[in-house]
Amino acid sequence: MSRGLLRRLFAEGLGTAALLAVVVGSGIMGETLSKGNDAVALLANSLATGCGLAVLILTLGPISGAHFNPVVSLVSALDRGVRWAEAGAYVLVQFAAAALGAIVAHLMFGLPVITASLKVRTGPAQWLAEVVATFGLVAVIRGCARQPITVVCLAVGSYITSAYWFTASTSFANPAVTFARSLTDTFAGIRPMDAPAFMLAQLVGGVAGLYVAKVLWPKAEVS
């Protein structure tokens, strides 16, 4: 494994872990301070996630492409943006780092290291929401691919913030995030038994987003 790839994998791991610390940690803080007002907790969670994601893309994008998401890595491989072996390494690192990020969030708030979530998130409406959320994410990334990274980070961060609100599932749109959120019985959680259907929906949405985007932006490149 080359030194360049190791550096990219480290950036992907660091970024994915930080993203999960933001998602889970802001959910815990929002739920604690809102005192049962789920709308306020979701607002806090969505704003923190969108802003955090934008910062991470801006900071680490020049190193690894700032995928932080197995669907983004796999779609990039499908579109020949990265080699399949590299995409596979990205995915493994993303899943491991996502779990680490959730654990760090727990430790920061004095919670058990891992607590399987009891939050029910299932059914056709939520599965469709995950297809839509991931479709939109891939389309936004593809559509902004030739723009400066400052545009990409603002576009993706803004999209995720809005998707928290317009999707029934609150826009997980990321299999690694979904897996890690099954390990936390907090505001951001999802029952482990509900996670596989979310992941499948995300893959469907991501692939559909790629092929629709290829029609709209045939010469753009997914980073």
N, C-alpha and C positions, 0 to 999 in steps of 0.2 A: 504494500500500500504506500503510495507516494506521500511525501510530506505535504504537498498541496491539498490532497484529498483529506488527510488527517486534520488539517487546519479548517477545511470546509465543514467537516463532520463535527469538529469541536464547536464551531460557530452555530451550526444547526442545533446541537445539543444544548448549548447555553441559551440560545434564543427560545427554544421550545420549553425548556424548564422555566425560564423567566416568564413566558406567556402563561403557563399554568399557575405559577405563583400569583400572577396578576388576577387571573380568572377566579381562582379559588379564594385567594386572600381577600379580594374586593367583595366577593359574595359573602364571605364571613363577616367582614366589617359592615357591609351594607345591611345585612340582616340584623346584626347586633344593634346598630344605631337607629334603624328604622322602627324598631320595636313592634314588629308584626305587620308593617305596611309593605306589602310585596311590591307595589309599584315603585316606591322610593328605593327599595333594595335593588330592583331590576335596573332602575335608572343609574344608580351608583355602579353596579356591576357592568353595565353596558358602556358607560363613559370611560371607566377605568380600563376596560378591555380594549376599546377602540383606540384610546390614546396610547396605551402600553404597546399595542401591536404596531402602531405607526412609528413609535420610537425604536422598537426592535428592528423593523424593516430598514429604517434609515441608518441605524447603527451597523447592522450585520449584513444587510443586503449586498454591499460591495464584496463581501467575503464569500458567502455561500449561496446567494440568491434569496436568502430569507424565506425558504419554503415554510418551515415550521409545521408542516401538514403533509401526511402521506399522500393525500389525493393530489396535491400540487406537484409533489415529486413524481408520482406515477403518470400524471398527465404530461409533465415535462418529458418523461421518457417516451411516452406515446408519440409526442410531437418532435422527438429527436433533439430535444434541448439538452438532455443529459443521457449518458449511457445507462442501460438497465442495471448494470452492476452497481453503479454509483447511486442510482435511485433506490435500489434495495438497501444499500448501506445507510442512506438518508432515513429511510423508513424505520429501520431497526433503532437508530439513534433517537429518532423522534418519539417513538413509543417509550423507550427507556427514560428519556429526559422528561417527558410529560409526567410520568409517574413520580419522578424525583421532584418536579416542581410542585405537585400536589402535596407531597410529603413535607417539603419545605414550608409551604403555606400552613399546614397543620402545626408544625413545630413553632412557627412564629406566633400562633395564637394559642399555644398551650394545649392542643388537641392530640388525641392518639395518632400515632404515625399513619395508620391506615384504618379507615372505617368504611366498610361497604355501604354504599348509598341505599336508602330505602325510598327515594323519590321516584314515583311512577312517571315515566315518560314513554308512552306507547300508543299505538293506534294509527290507522291510515292517515289521519290529518297531520299528525306529527311526522310520520315518515315522508309524506308529501312535502311538508315544510323543510325537511332536511334536503330533499332533492332540490327544491327551489333555492334554498340558502347556498348550497354548494355550487349549483349551476351559476348563480349570480357571482359568487366569489371568483370562480375560474374565468368567467366572462370579463369581470373587472380587471383581473390580473392580465389577461390576454390583451384587452383593449388598451391598457396603459403601458404595455410592454416596451414601446419605443419612446415613452416619455421619461424625463429625468426621475431619479429615484425619489425626489421630494414629492413629485406628483403621485407616484405609486403608493408611497406610504400614507399620504393623505386620503387617497381614493379607497385603499383597502381598509384603513382604520375607520373611515366614515361609513363604508358599506357595512362592516361588521356591527358597528354601533346601531345603525338603522335596522339591520336584519334581526337584532335582538328583539325589536319591537314589532316588525311586520310579519314575522314567522311564528307559528304556533309552538314551535320547539325551542324558541329563543336562540336559534341559529348556532348549533354546535359546529357544523360544516367542516369537521376535522376528525378523522378516526382516532388519532393519538389523543386529542383533547377529550373525546368521548370516553376512551378507555380510562384516562386519568380521572375524569369526573365520576366514574363508577367507583373510585376508591375513596370518595369523600362524602360522608353523610351530612352535607351542609347545603347551603342555598344553591350551589352550582351542581349538585349531584345528579346522578341518573342511576337507576338500579342496574346492576351488572347484567341481569337477564334482558334488559331493554337495549343495551348497548349494541349488540350485533346487528339488529335491524336498522339502527341509526347509521352504523358504518356502511351497511349495504346501500342504503339510500344515498349516502354521501358519495359513494363510488359511482352510482348511477348518475347523480347530478353532475359530478365532476366530468365524466366522460361526455355527457350530453353538452355540457358547457363548452368543452374543448371543440367539439365538432360544429356547433353553432357559431362559435367565435372564429373558427377557421374560414367560415363562409363570409363573415362580416369583416374580418381583418386577415386576409389570406397571406399577407407578407409579414405580419407581426411575428415576433418570437417570444415564447414563454421563457422567462429567465429561470 
